[in-house]
Amino acid sequence: MEWFKVISQFIVGLIWPTTVLTFILLFREEIRSRFRAIKQFRYPGGSATFEVAKEVAKLEEKTEKTGTKIEKTATSNILVGSSQIKVTDPQLAIAQMRIDIEKELFRLSWITLDHDSIKGWTVERHIDELVKSSILEPEFSENLRMFIRISNSIVHETGVADDVKFRSSSIGASLVAQLHYRRKVLEMGQDFEGHGLWHMHRHLSSDVRKYYFWSAVAASMPEFDYNYDIYRESAERYNQKAEAKDRPHDIIYILSLDEFVKVLEFREKELLRLINAWHNPQGDTWKAFEKANYWQWPAEWGDLGWKGPIIRERLSLYEAEDDLMQTRTALNRYRMRLLEK
């Protein structure tokens, strides 16, 4: 009877996988649809989320197609709120980016929309209103919505793979940087419209007027994040409006990249002079520091007719050194860009 048991086990061993394979072939569409419907499976010690990974892959593809005006090297240099979190904790970084997106949307709405109820808006409402006002493009707004959904899932679910979190944080950093860039362009546009600094050039002779705008850019660097692209795009928009309204006297001179680098170099020298006044004061340290905090324009720039403070707000050694760091970071970036031309 032993031979009968062996044959029986052999037949059963053949029938079982054959039956399973037949079942899979007959019901493959139903099984496939069931797997597509599964968003999460659990295992000892955790779980894995399929939907998040799928959404991240889709958003990566969309952001690659839409692209951005911000150069990749410049994006990482845009300081946005408190998003400078070490990437060793991507989940925390994603949560912060989600907050920063909400802040940037609120600020964009605040400077572009006239609504009394703006403080009570949801993120979705901000996006909808900004799209209606043509501040945000529909495709970019959809990318924002997708990232918000993804970030909510990652923050509230467990078991999302680390590589998915890292990829999501990279997308989030790009979206925050793009929103920040757009906001700064619009804010700088308001500065061109309303700040008297950009309109006191009319009485100057033509040989001095260019240098007047050099001085205005030197003094305004923090307003546009020391970022040439923000400055140039905003200035070009302003000039287009002035031309459309037939106001040629309002046209402002736009610095070339080479001129922008020279102005950064001048700002660096002035900040070093200011910091040196603190470390090597002539008499009272604070008085010497305050006295040094005024621009000393080069003689070749001519008589520009104004001298304002270098550090406009909260004058301190820390502010001067922080400003010097940002000025040098911008200098390194734009010197490299000049070499690439």
SULURTA-V784339 format. One record per helix or strand of 3 or more residues. SS is the DSSP state (hx for helix, st for strand). FROM is the first residue (numbers start at 1). LEN is the number of residues. If there is no record, write none. Layout:
SS_FROM_LEN / SS_FROM_LEN
This chain:
hx_2_25 / hx_28_10 / st_40_4 / st_46_4 / hx_50_17 / hx_72_4 / hx_87_26 / hx_118_3 / hx_123_10 / hx_138_19 / hx_162_33 / hx_196_4 / hx_206_19 / hx_228_17 / hx_248_3 / hx_257_23 / hx_285_8 / hx_299_3 / hx_317_24
